[in-house]
Amino acid sequence: MLEECEICGQSTGKLYTCTGCGKRFCHYCGSVAEKLCLECIGASEDSHPAEGAKPSKKRKKE
């Protein structure tokens, strides 16, 4: 019997468990290497918005 991905709902033979939230996801709906579903990958990117951003230029006093 095929299991259903908790992210996309597709029936598949192989599911992985997200270490962030515990949902079961297929290889299309997350990172198998990181063991994170797309929802948790997106959440971790949102929590660090300044990461990789360039510092802003200081405005000169007039």
QUIFEN-V734967 format. One record per backbone hydrogen bond with DSSP energy under -1.0 kcal/mol. NH is the residue of the N-H (numbers start at 0). CO is the residue of the C=O. Records with the same first field share a line. If there is no record, write none. Layout:
NH=CO / CO
//
This chain:
2=11
4=9
5=23
8=4
11=2
15=24
17=22
18=34
21=17
24=15
28=25
30=35
34=30
35=30
37=28
40=36
41=37
42=38
43=39
44=40
45=41
46=42
52=49
//
